Amino acid sequence: MRLYAWIAAYAFRRYSTYRVAALSAAFTNTIFGFIRAGVLIALWHSRPSLGGYDVTDAVTFSFLTQALIEPVRIFGGSLDLTERIRTGDIAIDLHRPADLQGWWLADDIGRSGFALLSRGTIPLLGGSLVFSLRWPAPAGWAAFAGAVLLALLVSFGLRYLVSLVVFWLHDDRGIHGISLVTSMFFSGLIVPLVVFPGRLGTVAHLLPWAALIQLPADVFLGKRTDLLHVYAFQAGWAVALIAAGRLLTMTARRRLVVNGG
């Protein structure tokens, strides 16, 4: 465990080196938060109480989701692992005295930790200077932190699987594009999933991407107080995806050995 704690700490330091880039990205996320807020305000003025949200909920949702983009890597369909698979450096990784999946999970936790501090706070602070946002009570912050932590695990599980596909496809651009579209649409980043009609909304709430944005946002806004159900849903998908990643890792290892890696 000490090794993985060191990996996470090192990843946090590595990503914190690029502070100017992080601040620039946070500023961009904040600007897009204002653009999205304007769109959602117009939508909710024409359809009040749409999906059980009011205008304040919708505006808060826009800035909160912008704050979560980088921590859960909505736009990042894979890990840096893909490049190591493509170059063959993965053979070295598999000989390290550490579990491959555990190594990259620890690295991703360190990355997301810095992302929460750098790019997760500025959009919310920027939005609060212009709009009256809906803030949770102290207990709500703790509940939100738990939902975000589980969202990070689900995000890692999805991106780890996408990364391992390169063992067979040798190019992640196609699967990355598919991952990007599904993540943006089914996570609630574009519009809250609560506005999805009928069966589409039902299916969207059952998919793992709902655990990335929509559920943490609902906890933040106080729309979901059944925390056991929320956490169970997120944890269930996290366990399933990480278990699938472990199985695929074993399959990929055998493939690498057979091909002389």
Secondary structure as UniProt FT lines:
FT   HELIX           2..16
FT   HELIX           19..46
FT   TURN            48..49
FT   HELIX           50..52
FT   HELIX           55..68
FT   TURN            69..75
FT   HELIX           81..87
FT   TURN            88..89
FT   HELIX           90..94
FT   HELIX           100..118
FT   TURN            119..121
FT   HELIX           122..130
FT   HELIX           138..164
FT   HELIX           166..169
FT   HELIX           173..187
FT   HELIX           193..195
FT   HELIX           198..206
FT   HELIX           208..211
FT   TURN            212..213
FT   HELIX           214..221
FT   HELIX           227..258
FT   TURN            259..260
//
